């Protein structure tokens, strides 16, 4: 009996091993099939990419790009599949293989991103460190920065603050090949028409000898050099400030900083005015009055009870200045009145918190302003961007102007939130909250929207 039991155990173990080996073989076969599907899909997409690149030639030629430069940089170029936010074609092309599930899953965000609370951009230790380095750079590059300030009429501290914010004064590497990145974004990015134009201009930069392909490094979004210019920014604003005959934003700090100065100056910077200032708001202030479309003179803001945080009255020479209210966190954070210079900073990077960051760090560099703001950052909810985007879509359907429908709370979205809070009888904040978002989406669902 004992021998029979042992034989039964051995038989059971053998069967289990066979099943395990069979499962492993099946898994290996499935993985091999998946790999084959992915490889076939990528080959088909790369073929279309090569055709797309060659179809650029007439426009590149019209822009002054030689065939030699065109072929040397685009012939045989491969897609950079590692870039974030790519839109993978499905199928790969007409009659081509469908998008494999494995690639579709890999292309999805690992988690739904939330919009960042404005306070996260203004950590005092980070601001203090950046301003300290900025003052050292201001001293190191004083003759060059004085010359830039004289020529372009904007404070050297603003240029230095942008340099620090964009690349940590050159310490942050731009590891990507700009041509590959821009071409990949042009073929299957979220703004293909824009990046197609950027690619042709990037080839012109190589044609004109301002940089070699090896020098032409960028961020994953194609921004280049010490102060992060896109190719069209380079075309429009880059200057040869050191006089060597090249507009070199990668290797010449003087060229890069002067190009930034030229960019802001050309786009409307007024050297006689500040970027803005922090203010106190009166009790029960109507936060829907924020934004450039609600601009008033400083004197008119003062009549509404808006006052400088430093106390006292606004300077007499500022009273006639047109200005607008900026509330990056609605009524849950500091308030600012800003001039058109603030709007110019947003042309560099279209974000309220970016413009406030640059302006504030510049103030810290130039006049040792404190790192913190007088107005307190109150806790805010961090809602998923896809939910905010759906909320924006409903607000648009209801007749609101929310600006860009992108899941971010720009000033027009904050205005619309305030108007909706008033309509629903919610506490006025002009900032996204579960209360207002849930109420609007619930109403839309009930209406079949």
C-alpha positions in Angstrom: 0.0 0.0 0.0 2.9 2.3 0.9 4.5 1.6 -2.5 1.2 2.3 -4.3 0.9 5.7 -2.5 4.4 6.6 -3.4 3.8 5.8 -7.1 0.6 7.9 -7.0 2.5 10.9 -5.5 5.1 10.6 -8.2 2.5 10.4 -10.9 0.7 13.5 -9.5 4.0 15.4 -9.3 4.8 14.4 -12.9 1.4 15.6 -14.1 1.8 18.9 -12.2 5.3 19.4 -13.7 3.9 18.7 -17.2 1.1 21.2 -16.6 3.5 23.8 -15.3 5.8 23.3 -18.3 2.8 23.5 -20.6 1.7 26.7 -19.0 5.2 28.1 -19.2 5.4 27.1 -22.9 2.1 28.7 -23.6 3.1 31.9 -21.8 6.4 32.0 -23.8 4.5 31.4 -27.0 2.1 34.2 -26.1 4.9 36.6 -25.2 6.7 35.7 -28.5 3.4 36.4 -30.4 3.0 39.7 -28.6 6.6 40.7 -29.4 6.0 39.7 -33.0 2.9 41.9 -33.1 4.7 44.9 -31.6 7.6 44.5 -34.0 5.3 44.3 -37.0 3.3 47.3 -35.8 6.4 49.4 -35.2 7.9 48.4 -38.6 4.7 49.6 -40.3 4.6 52.9 -38.4 8.3 53.5 -39.0 7.6 53.0 -42.7 4.9 55.6 -42.7 7.2 57.9 -40.7 9.9 57.6 -43.3 7.3 58.5 -46.0 6.1 61.4 -43.9 9.6 62.7 -43.5 10.3 62.6 -47.2 7.1 64.4 -48.0 8.5 67.4 -46.0 11.1 68.1 -48.7 9.2 70.7 -50.8 8.4 72.8 -47.7 12.0 72.4 -46.4 13.4 73.4 -49.7 11.2 76.4 -49.9 12.4 77.4 -46.4 16.1 77.3 -47.6 17.1 73.9 -46.5 19.6 72.1 -48.8 19.0 68.6 -49.9 22.3 67.6 -48.3 21.2 68.9 -44.8 17.7 67.4 -45.3 19.0 63.9 -46.2 21.8 63.9 -43.6 19.4 64.6 -40.8 16.2 62.9 -41.8 17.1 59.9 -44.0 17.0 56.8 -41.8 15.7 58.8 -38.8 13.7 56.6 -36.4 10.9 57.5 -34.1 11.6 58.1 -30.4 9.0 55.7 -28.9 10.0 56.7 -25.3 8.5 60.2 -25.4 5.5 60.9 -23.2 2.0 61.8 -24.5 2.4 60.3 -28.0 -0.7 59.3 -29.9 0.0 56.0 -31.4 -1.9 55.4 -34.7 -4.5 52.7 -34.8 -4.1 50.9 -37.2 -0.5 51.6 -38.2 -1.7 52.8 -41.5 -4.2 52.0 -44.2 -4.5 48.2 -44.3 -1.7 48.0 -41.7 -1.7 46.1 -38.4 -3.8 47.3 -35.5 -2.2 48.9 -32.4 -1.2 45.9 -30.1 -2.7 45.9 -26.7 0.7 45.8 -25.1 1.7 49.1 -26.7 -1.7 50.6 -26.0 -1.4 49.8 -22.3 2.2 51.0 -22.2 1.2 54.4 -23.8 -1.4 55.0 -21.1 -0.4 57.2 -18.1 0.4 55.0 -15.2 -2.0 57.1 -13.1 -4.3 59.9 -14.1 -2.3 63.1 -13.4 -3.7 65.8 -11.2 -3.3 69.4 -11.7 -0.7 70.7 -9.2 -1.7 73.0 -6.4 -0.1 76.4 -7.1 1.6 76.4 -3.7 3.8 73.5 -4.8 5.6 75.8 -7.2 6.7 78.2 -4.4 8.5 76.2 -1.8 10.6 78.7 0.2 13.9 76.7 0.3 13.8 76.2 -3.5 13.1 79.9 -4.1 15.8 80.9 -1.7 18.4 78.6 -3.3 17.5 79.8 -6.8 17.7 83.5 -5.8 21.0 83.0 -4.1 22.5 81.3 -7.2 20.8 84.0 -9.3 22.6 86.8 -7.4 25.9 85.0 -7.9 25.2 84.7 -11.6 24.2 88.4 -11.8 27.6 89.3 -10.3 29.5 86.9 -12.5 27.8 88.1 -15.7 27.3 91.7 -14.7 28.9 93.4 -17.8 27.0 91.2 -20.2 23.7 91.5 -18.3 24.1 95.3 -18.1 24.6 95.4 -21.9 21.5 93.2 -22.4 19.4 95.4 -20.0 20.6 98.5 -21.8 19.8 97.1 -25.3 16.4 95.4 -24.5 15.1 97.5 -21.6 14.2 94.8 -19.1 15.8 94.0 -15.8 18.7 91.7 -15.8 17.1 89.9 -12.8 14.2 88.8 -15.0 16.6 87.3 -17.6 18.6 85.5 -14.8 15.4 84.2 -13.2 14.3 82.6 -16.5 17.7 81.1 -16.9 17.5 79.6 -13.4 13.9 78.4 -13.8 14.5 76.8 -17.2 17.8 74.9 -16.8 19.1 75.7 -13.3 21.7 78.0 -14.8 22.7 75.3 -17.2 23.0 72.5 -14.6 19.9 70.7 -15.9 20.8 68.6 -18.9 18.7 68.5 -22.1 19.5 64.9 -23.0 17.4 64.4 -26.2 18.4 64.8 -29.8 16.2 67.7 -30.9 15.7 66.5 -34.5 14.4 63.1 -33.4 12.2 64.6 -30.7 10.6 67.2 -32.9 10.1 64.8 -35.8 8.5 62.2 -33.5 6.2 64.9 -32.0 5.3 66.1 -35.5 4.4 62.6 -36.7 2.4 61.4 -33.7 2.4 64.0 -31.0 -0.5 66.0 -29.7 0.3 69.1 -31.8 1.5 67.7 -35.1 1.1 70.8 -37.2 3.1 72.9 -34.8 5.9 70.4 -34.6 6.0 69.9 -38.3 6.8 73.6 -38.6 9.3 73.3 -35.7 11.1 70.5 -37.6 11.6 72.5 -40.7 12.9 75.5 -38.7 15.3 73.1 -36.8 16.7 72.0 -40.2 17.2 75.7 -41.1 19.2 76.2 -37.9 21.5 73.3 -39.0 21.7 74.7 -42.5 22.8 78.1 -41.3 25.5 76.6 -39.1 24.3 77.9 -35.7 24.7 74.4 -34.2 25.8 70.9 -35.2 23.4 68.0 -34.8 25.4 66.8 -31.8 25.1 70.2 -30.1 21.4 70.5 -30.8 20.1 68.9 -27.6 16.7 69.5 -26.2 14.1 68.6 -23.7 11.5 65.9 -24.5 9.3 68.7 -25.9 12.0 70.1 -28.2 13.0 73.2 -26.1 16.7 74.0 -26.5 19.5 75.8 -24.9 20.2 77.6 -21.7 16.8 79.3 -21.7 14.8 76.7 -23.6 13.8 78.0 -27.0 11.7 76.1 -29.5 13.1 76.3 -33.0 10.6 79.1 -34.0 11.7 81.1 -30.9 15.2 80.7 -32.2 14.2 81.9 -35.7 12.3 84.9 -34.3 14.4 86.0 -31.4 17.9 84.4 -31.1 20.8 86.9 -31.5 24.5 86.7 -31.8 25.5 88.8 -28.8 29.1 87.7 -28.4 29.9 88.6 -32.0 31.3 85.2 -33.2 28.9 85.1 -36.2 26.7 82.4 -34.7 23.4 82.5 -32.7 24.5 79.9 -30.2 21.9 79.4 -27.4 23.6 76.0 -26.5 27.2 77.0 -25.9 27.2 80.8 -25.5 25.6 82.1 -22.3 25.8 85.6 -23.7 23.8 84.6 -26.8 21.2 82.7 -24.8 20.6 85.4 -22.2 20.5 88.2 -24.9 18.1 86.1 -27.0 15.8 85.8 -24.0 16.0 89.6 -23.6 15.2 90.1 -27.2 12.2 87.7 -27.0 10.6 89.6 -24.1 11.4 93.0 -25.6 10.1 92.2 -29.0 6.9 90.8 -27.6 6.1 93.9 -25.6 8.0 94.2 -22.4 7.8 97.7 -21.0 10.9 98.6 -19.1 9.2 101.4 -17.2 6.8 99.1 -15.4 7.1 96.2 -13.0 5.7 92.7 -13.7 3.3 93.0 -10.8 2.9 93.2 -7.1 1.2 91.2 -4.3 -1.9 92.8 -2.9 -4.5 92.4 -0.2 -8.1 92.0 -1.1 -11.0 93.4 0.9 -13.4 91.1 2.7 -16.0 89.4 0.4 -14.1 90.4 -2.7 -15.6 89.2 -6.0 -12.9 86.9 -7.4 -14.6 86.8 -10.8 -12.9 90.1 -11.4 -9.6 88.4 -12.1 -7.9 88.2 -15.4 -6.6 90.4 -18.2 -10.1 90.9 -19.6 -11.1 92.6 -16.4 -8.2 95.1 -16.4 -8.5 98.4 -14.5 -6.2 101.2 -13.6 -4.3 100.8 -10.3 -6.4 103.8 -9.0 -9.6 101.9 -9.8 -8.4 98.8 -8.0 -7.6 101.0 -5.0 -11.1 102.3 -5.0 -12.4 98.7 -4.8 -10.3 98.2 -1.6 -7.3 96.5 -3.2 -4.1 97.5 -1.4 -0.3 96.7 -1.5 0.6 94.0 1.1 3.4 96.3 2.3 0.8 98.7 3.6 0.1 102.3 2.6 -1.0 103.4 -0.8 0.1 102.5 -4.3 2.9 104.7 -5.7 1.5 107.8 -7.3 3.3 107.1 -10.6 1.6 103.7 -10.8 -2.0 104.9 -10.3 -2.8 105.3 -14.1 -1.2 102.0 -15.1 -3.6 99.5 -16.6 -3.4 96.3 -14.5 -5.3 93.1 -13.9 -5.9 90.8 -11.0 -4.1 87.4 -10.8 -5.5 84.8 -8.3 -3.6 81.6 -9.0 -5.5 79.7 -6.3 -8.7 81.8 -6.4 -9.5 83.2 -3.0 -7.4 80.3 -1.4 -4.0 81.9 -2.0 -2.1 85.1 -2.5 -3.4 87.8 -4.8 -1.5 90.0 -7.3 -2.1 92.9 -9.6 -0.1 92.6 -12.8 0.9 94.7 -15.7 1.2 93.7 -19.4 4.7 92.5 -18.5 3.1 89.6 -16.8 1.3 88.8 -20.0 4.6 88.9 -21.8 6.1 86.4 -19.4 3.2 84.1 -20.1 4.2 84.2 -23.8 7.4 82.5 -22.7 5.4 79.9 -20.8 1.7 80.1 -20.8 1.1 79.7 -17.1 0.2 82.1 -14.3 2.3 80.3 -11.8 5.3 80.4 -14.2 5.0 84.1 -14.6 4.6 84.7 -10.9 7.6 82.4 -10.2 9.9 84.3 -12.6 8.7 87.7 -11.4 9.0 86.8 -7.7 12.5 85.2 -8.1 13.6 88.3 -10.0 12.4 90.4 -7.1 14.3 88.2 -4.7 17.5 88.6 -6.8 17.2 92.3 -7.4 16.0 93.6 -4.0 16.3 90.7 -1.6 12.5 90.2 -1.4 11.4 87.5 1.0 10.8 84.0 -0.3 7.3 83.7 0.9 4.2 85.7 0.2 2.1 87.6 2.7 -1.1 85.9 1.5 -1.5 82.4 2.8 -1.9 79.4 0.7 -5.0 77.6 1.9 -5.5 73.8 1.4 -7.0 73.0 -2.0 -8.3 69.8 -3.5 -6.2 68.1 -6.1 -8.7 66.7 -8.6 -7.8 64.4 -11.6 -7.2 66.4 -14.7 -9.6 64.3 -16.7 -12.4 65.2 -14.3 -11.5 68.9 -14.5 -11.5 68.6 -18.3 -14.9 67.0 -18.3 -16.1 69.8 -16.0 -14.7 72.4 -18.4 -16.5 70.7 -21.3 -19.8 71.0 -19.5 -19.1 74.6 -18.6 -18.5 75.4 -22.3 -21.8 73.7 -23.2 -23.5 76.0 -20.6 -22.1 79.0 -22.3 -19.0 79.8 -20.3 -15.6 80.7 -21.7 -13.1 78.6 -19.9 -10.1 79.2 -22.2 -8.3 76.1 -23.2 -10.2 72.9 -22.3 -7.2 71.0 -20.9 -7.9 70.0 -17.3 -6.0 73.0 -15.9 -7.5 75.9 -14.0 -6.5 78.9 -16.0 -7.9 82.3 -15.2 -10.9 81.9 -17.5 -11.8 78.6 -15.9 -11.4 80.2 -12.4 -13.8 83.0 -13.5 -16.3 80.5 -14.7 -16.0 78.6 -11.5 -16.8 81.7 -9.5 -19.9 82.5 -11.6 -21.0 78.9 -11.2 -20.5 79.0 -7.4 -22.7 82.1 -7.3 -25.4 80.4 -9.3 -25.4 77.3 -7.1 -25.1 79.3 -3.8 -21.8 77.8 -2.9 -19.1 79.7 -1.0 -17.1 81.8 -3.5 -13.6 80.6 -4.1 -13.0 80.7 -7.9 -11.0 77.5 -7.7 -11.9 73.8 -8.5 -13.5 71.8 -5.6 -15.4 68.6 -5.4 -18.5 70.6 -4.4 -18.7 72.7 -7.6 -17.4 70.0 -9.9 -19.7 67.3 -8.7 -22.7 69.6 -8.7 -22.1 70.7 -12.3 -21.4 67.1 -13.6 -24.4 65.7 -11.8 -26.6 68.4 -13.3 -25.1 67.6 -16.8 -25.7 63.9 -16.3 -29.3 64.4 -15.4 -29.7 66.6 -18.5 -28.2 63.9 -20.7 -25.1 65.9 -21.5 
